[in-house]
């Protein structure tokens, strides 16, 4: 909130409060301009107490954790304005000839103790009010700043996680193409072309927070075709898509790690146990399942970042809107991912 908007907001609030206070305080008196002058003047003195504490006393004392000095300064202000208010009221009543009648009884200063006690309490209330306001505003500001920092941190983390996907995928794909080239396969040019199409999607079309589910599925199909080239057409993969996938969006590159792992750790050449991928969409929900037979003769001793990456991205982008279930048995692997799109 800029200074002008803050000033206008405070002004409107004080005008409203002064109006309510003045009419409430003068309800029992005969109408007189002098009565309104008295109570409006007292209201401005209360406002002065509020801002003196807010902008002068608190920054010098409480913000520096000088609590005793703050209490002493507030007491001085309360007593000083007690004298100012008494003098102001006495002047208007006695010297200016202001006569205020309440229920046929004239207002007087015959009981100064009650007047001074009430004024002391009022002054203390405005000191308390400004202190509460200060801490409330600071609390909201700190919470908003904390929230902004958390969002920035999450955004940076997501960007980092996403940046890991491309090198991770590229590393695996180049290994596959290297294998084709080493075997002098005629499919090597097609594999390079397919990789360039996939990289174009990853670099240019998946920069948004959400992408069309149709595009993400097309990307998965392209990846599978690239893997089939690697296996010279001997890869056995079943990809089923059920439900209406149009007008649905998904976090980009969230499913690829599961498919990558199936090819990397699975046995894709077993015709009796193909890699089975199913994507089912119902209403605004998606169920992704993948099952593959494990290739125990080709274990990756170095591990990988794929599954750790995708799990963390799910936590950040689908908080409390996803359920991931993994069954990692000796000879087969099954994964089920539920997303509330």
Phi, psi and omega in degrees: 000121180285171188295321181296314179296320178296317179297316181294320179296314179298319181298314180296320180296315181293321178300317179297313182293320179297318179299312179298313182297317184295313181291327178290320183287332183259011184298329184267001183256154171295138184300133180200139179299325180296326178297315180294322178300318181299307186286328175294319178298317177298324179296318179294326176293322176296321178296321178299317177301315181304310186280332175298316178291320185292314189257348182240305186289310183299312180300327183278331187247292186297319180297340178254014177061034175260077188292317180296319179296324178295314179299320179295316180295319178295320179297319178297317180295316180300315181290320180298315180285339172297315178293319180297315181295319180296315179296319179297314180293319180297321180297312181295322184283312186270308188278329181269359177074022179288126178243123180241125182249130177231114181054046177067013176242132182282137178291137180215175179252031182290341178237072185297331182298313180297321180294314182294321179296315179297319180292320178299315180296319179298315179299316178298324179297319181288330172295314178298318182298316180292326178293315177299318179300314181301310183290327178293314179297316179297322180296314179296320180296316180295321178295319179293319178295319178297317179296318179296319179295321178295319179296318179296321179295317179294320179298317179295320180294319178297318179298320178295315179298319180292325179294335178286334185296313184299309178298322180297313179293316182298320179300312181294317183293320178295325174299319179295316181292324177299320179298318178295317181295320180298325179276001182055042181285141176291349181275357183301313178300319179296323179295319179295319178296317180296321178296321180295323178294319179294317181294327177298319177295316183293325185273326189245330186258352183248025182279342180282163178295329178227146175232163178296135180300326179300319179293322180294322178291321176300321177296318178297319179297320179295321178296318179297319178297323178296320179292324179295325176296322178299319182269014178055040177080003182267359179286134181252107184227133175243119177244116180247133177237121183237147178091179182270109183266355179286151179062023176244141180241156181213156174296128185294147174062029182271338184260342189297326183298324179294318181290319177303314181297325180297319179284326184285320184250351183265175178253094187279347185264006179270107183296332180281339181229071182290161171289120187249117181241130179229131176238114181242131180241126176222120186056239180254028182238149179231135175241117181246124177231147177215136182224136179209153174279137184278142177262090185289349179272352183230059181281139178270105184286340183275348181074197181194170182256356188302304185289322176298318180298309185293326178295318179293321179294323176298318179298324183277323186261338178231055181298124180061018179235016179218159175218121182245125180234129182233131175241104184254092182267179184295320186247348180215163185226133180225133180228139180227126180236124177250130180232136168266101185294000000 
